[in-house]
Amino acid sequence: MSFLNNLKSKSLDYGKLVNIAFDKAVQKTGAVVESNVAQKIKTQTLAAMKTAGAIAKNVSDLNGDGKVDVEDLKIAAQKAGIAWDKIDPELKTALLAGGAAGVGVNVIPIVGQAMAVPTFIGATAYVFVIGKLNKLK
């Protein structure tokens, strides 16, 4: 297995990414979360990451306006067979942040493309968890 494939496959361990995103978000917000609530947020985040993963495979400047924005995410969701109107509003916000991070990493030579999708998914998970934790406060 090549270096890039190895890097990509390890980066897409959703369970591990959820735990990392959750721990970082708890640290940033200072939230104190009961274990059953934490597990519920992690389960929601895992589902959100699967949606983000399906969208991430299709995201780029799809409408040709020179930026990756909500319109591009809507088109990417449609290509993935996901109805944009059915996506949780918190996930939509997280997807925008994930899209920006993924596109930003994509410009790095050699590893950029291999890391764009995992970065998109990881950033989406982190912002999604932050939103859930802020709702608890």
WOHU-V709931 format. One record per residue. N is the residue number from 1. RES is the residue in one letter. SS is DSSP state (H for helix, E for strand, - for the rest). NEAR is the number of other C-alpha atoms within 12 Angstrom. D_CENTER is the distance of its C-alpha to the mean C-alpha in Angstrom with 2 decimals. Layout:
<<N | RES | SS | NEAR | D_CENTER> <N | RES | SS | NEAR | D_CENTER>>
//
This chain:
<<1 | M | - | 9 | 25.43> <2 | S | - | 10 | 24.67> <3 | F | H | 13 | 22.92> <4 | L | H | 17 | 19.97> <5 | N | H | 15 | 19.62> <6 | N | H | 15 | 19.96> <7 | L | H | 22 | 17.30> <8 | K | H | 21 | 14.84> <9 | S | H | 17 | 15.85> <10 | K | H | 18 | 15.60> <11 | S | H | 25 | 12.14> <12 | L | - | 28 | 10.86> <13 | D | - | 21 | 12.54> <14 | Y | H | 30 | 10.13> <15 | G | H | 25 | 12.81> <16 | K | H | 21 | 13.19> <17 | L | H | 31 | 9.63> <18 | V | H | 39 | 9.87> <19 | N | H | 25 | 13.24> <20 | I | H | 23 | 12.47> <21 | A | H | 34 | 9.87> <22 | F | H | 41 | 12.54> <23 | D | H | 25 | 15.39> <24 | K | H | 23 | 14.27> <25 | A | H | 32 | 13.61> <26 | V | H | 30 | 16.98> <27 | Q | H | 17 | 18.63> <28 | K | H | 18 | 17.59> <29 | T | H | 22 | 18.59> <30 | G | - | 16 | 21.51> <31 | A | - | 23 | 20.87> <32 | V | - | 19 | 23.13> <33 | V | - | 25 | 21.71> <34 | E | - | 13 | 23.95> <35 | S | H | 10 | 22.98> <36 | N | H | 11 | 22.88> <37 | V | H | 18 | 20.60> <38 | A | H | 25 | 18.30> <39 | Q | H | 18 | 18.29> <40 | K | H | 19 | 17.61> <41 | I | H | 33 | 14.52> <42 | K | H | 34 | 13.29> <43 | T | H | 23 | 14.21> <44 | Q | H | 25 | 12.44> <45 | T | H | 41 | 9.15> <46 | L | H | 33 | 9.90> <47 | A | H | 25 | 10.65> <48 | A | H | 40 | 7.58> <49 | M | H | 41 | 5.63> <50 | K | H | 32 | 8.66> <51 | T | H | 35 | 8.50> <52 | A | H | 47 | 5.22> <53 | G | H | 37 | 7.16> <54 | A | H | 26 | 10.19> <55 | I | H | 39 | 9.33> <56 | A | H | 46 | 8.09> <57 | K | - | 30 | 11.54> <58 | N | - | 29 | 13.28> <59 | V | - | 39 | 11.87> <60 | S | - | 36 | 14.40> <61 | D | - | 23 | 17.21> <62 | L | - | 21 | 18.33> <63 | N | - | 17 | 20.89> <64 | G | - | 13 | 22.43> <65 | D | - | 12 | 22.47> <66 | G | - | 12 | 21.41> <67 | K | - | 19 | 17.99> <68 | V | - | 29 | 14.51> <69 | D | - | 28 | 14.42> <70 | V | H | 27 | 14.12> <71 | E | H | 24 | 16.82> <72 | D | H | 29 | 15.06> <73 | L | H | 42 | 12.01> <74 | K | H | 32 | 14.80> <75 | I | H | 27 | 16.51> <76 | A | H | 31 | 13.63> <77 | A | H | 31 | 13.12> <78 | Q | H | 24 | 16.90> <79 | K | H | 20 | 17.12> <80 | A | - | 21 | 14.92> <81 | G | - | 17 | 17.31> <82 | I | - | 23 | 15.13> <83 | A | - | 19 | 17.00> <84 | W | H | 25 | 15.20> <85 | D | H | 14 | 17.79> <86 | K | H | 15 | 16.94> <87 | I | - | 23 | 13.31> <88 | D | - | 22 | 13.36> <89 | P | H | 16 | 13.82> <90 | E | H | 26 | 11.61> <91 | L | H | 37 | 8.62> <92 | K | H | 32 | 10.00> <93 | T | H | 28 | 10.15> <94 | A | H | 34 | 6.63> <95 | L | H | 47 | 5.87> <96 | L | H | 34 | 8.80> <97 | A | H | 32 | 7.87> <98 | G | H | 39 | 4.89> <99 | G | H | 44 | 7.73> <100 | A | H | 33 | 10.24> <101 | A | H | 33 | 9.11> <102 | G | H | 37 | 8.80> <103 | V | H | 35 | 12.10> <104 | G | H | 23 | 13.62> <105 | V | H | 23 | 13.37> <106 | N | H | 24 | 14.62> <107 | V | - | 16 | 17.97> <108 | I | - | 15 | 18.84> <109 | P | - | 12 | 21.66> <110 | I | - | 14 | 21.59> <111 | V | - | 21 | 18.32> <112 | G | H | 22 | 16.20> <113 | Q | H | 25 | 15.60> <114 | A | H | 29 | 15.07> <115 | M | H | 34 | 12.35> <116 | A | H | 36 | 10.56> <117 | V | H | 39 | 8.45> <118 | P | H | 40 | 7.78> <119 | T | H | 38 | 7.16> <120 | F | H | 45 | 4.71> <121 | I | H | 47 | 2.81> <122 | G | H | 44 | 4.67> <123 | A | H | 42 | 4.73> <124 | T | H | 44 | 2.53> <125 | A | H | 50 | 4.56> <126 | Y | H | 42 | 7.21> <127 | V | H | 38 | 7.80> <128 | F | H | 41 | 7.88> <129 | V | H | 46 | 10.30> <130 | I | H | 34 | 12.16> <131 | G | H | 31 | 12.85> <132 | K | H | 34 | 14.15> <133 | L | H | 32 | 16.22> <134 | N | H | 20 | 17.63> <135 | K | H | 14 | 18.78> <136 | L | H | 18 | 20.71> <137 | K | - | 13 | 22.69>>
//
